Amino acid sequence: MGFVTVGVLVLCFIAGLVANQFVVAARGETDDARLQQTTLTARKAEFKGIQDVLVASYDINVARVAALYGEVNWLVVTDQLRPVGVHRIARRCGDQLRNHHPERELRNRCRCHFAE
């Protein structure tokens, strides 16, 4: 009976040492993660100004698109996209391309807009 008690105590001692090693390893991983978080926070602070500019630029562009979208007369667009309107657009662009002269490229560039 004494040998069994000593064997159980030795096993408990070994289990305690193994558990302690897991705790030490977990503590080291936690410290590494904390250090990495601090480093990344400092790195993010370096780019805060750039991030603010990009966010503001995005907001301005969204507002511009919304304003332009509101200015479009959708009834005119749908009328011009009907088959007759599409043929008029194609004919107008074709005429501009036929009248195109390479030496006057900037002045005679094809401007394919919807027919008025």
KOLVOLUM-56931 format. One record per residue: x, y, z of N, C-alpha, C in turn. Coordinates in steps of 0.1 Angstrom, whole numbers, plus 5000, padded with zeros to 4 digits. Example, Ala and Ser with C-alpha at 12.3 -4.5 7.8 and 13.67 -1.06 7.14 Angstrom:
513249435078512349555078513249675078 512849785071513749895071512950005079 
END
This chain:
500849885000500050005000500950135000 502050125006502950245007503550274993 503850164985504350184972503350244963 502150214964501050274956500950424959 500950454972500850594976502050674970 503250624971504450684966504350704951 503850594944503650604930502750714925 501550724933500550824930501150964932 501950984943502551114946503551144935 504351054930505251074919504551114906 503551044903502751084891502051224892 501651254904501051384906502151494905 503351464910504451564909504851584894 504851474886505251484872504151554864 502851534867501751604861501851754864 502151784876502351924880503451994872 504551924871505651984863505252004848 504551904842504151924828503152034827 502252044837501252154836501952294838 502952294846503752424848504452464835 504952364828505652394815504652454805 503352394805502352454796502052594800 501952624813501652764817502852854813 504052814815505152904811505152924796 504852824788504852844773503652934770 502552924776501353004773501653154777 502353174788502753304792503753374782 504653294777505553344767504853384754 503853304750503153334738502253464740 501753474752500953594755501853724755 503053714760503953824760504353864746 504553754738504953784723503753844716 502553804719501353864712501154004717 501454034729501254174734502354264728 503554214727504554294720504254314706 503754214699503354234685502254334683 501254324693500154424692500654564694 501554584703502154714706502854764693 503654684687504354714675503454754664 502354674662501454704651500654834654 500354854666499654984670500555104666 501755094670502755204667502855224651 502955114644503055114629501755174623 500655144629499355194623499255344626 499855394637499855534640500655614630 501755544625502555614614501755644602 500755564599499955584586498555644589 498355694601497055754604496755874595 497755954592497456074583497056024569 497755924564497355874551495955814551 495655744561494355674562493255784563 493455894570492556004571492256064557 493356084550493256144536492456054527 492755924528492055824519490555824523 490255824535488855814539488155944535 488756054537488156184532487956184517 488956134510488856134495487756044491 487655924497486555834494485155904496 485055964508483756034511483456144500 484456214496484256324486483856264473 484456154469484156084456482756024457 482355974468480955914469479956034468 480256144474479356264473479256314459 480356314451480356354437479556264429 479756134430478956044422477456054425 477156074438475756084442475156214435 475956324435475456444429475256424414 476256364407476156344393474956244390 474856144398473756054395472356124396 472256224406471056294407470756394395 471856434388471756534377471356464364 471456334363471156264351469656264348 469256304336467856294332467656154327 467056064335467055924331465955894320 464955984318464055974307464755994294 465656094293466356124281467256004278 467955954288468855834286468055714281 466955684286466155564281465655594267 465255714264464855744250465955724241 467155764245468355754236468855614234 468555524244469055394243468055294236 466955344232466055264223466755244210 466355144202467155104190467355224181 466355314179466555424170467655514175 467655544188468655624194470055564193 470155434195471455364194471955374180 471155364169471555374156472055514153 471355614159471755754157473155774163 473455724174474755734181475755664172 475555544167476555474159476755554146 475755604140475955684128476755804130 476455874141477255994144478655964147 478955864154480355824156481055774144 480355704135480955664122481255784114 480355884113480656004106481956074111 482056084124483156144130484456074127 484355934127485555854124485955874109 484955884100485355904086485956034083 485556134091486156274089487356294097 487856184103489056204112490356204103 491156304106492456324099493556304110 494456214107495556194117496356314120 496556404111497356524113496656614123 495356604124494556694133493956604144 494756514150494256414159493556474171 494156574177493556624189492256704186 492156764175490956844172489856754167 490056654160489056574154488856434161 489156424174489056304181487556264182 487156144180485756094180485156124194 484156204194483456234206482056164205 481956044210480755964209479855994220 478956094219478056134229476656094224 475756094233474356074229473856184220 473056144210472556244201471556334208 471656464205470756554212469456564205 
END
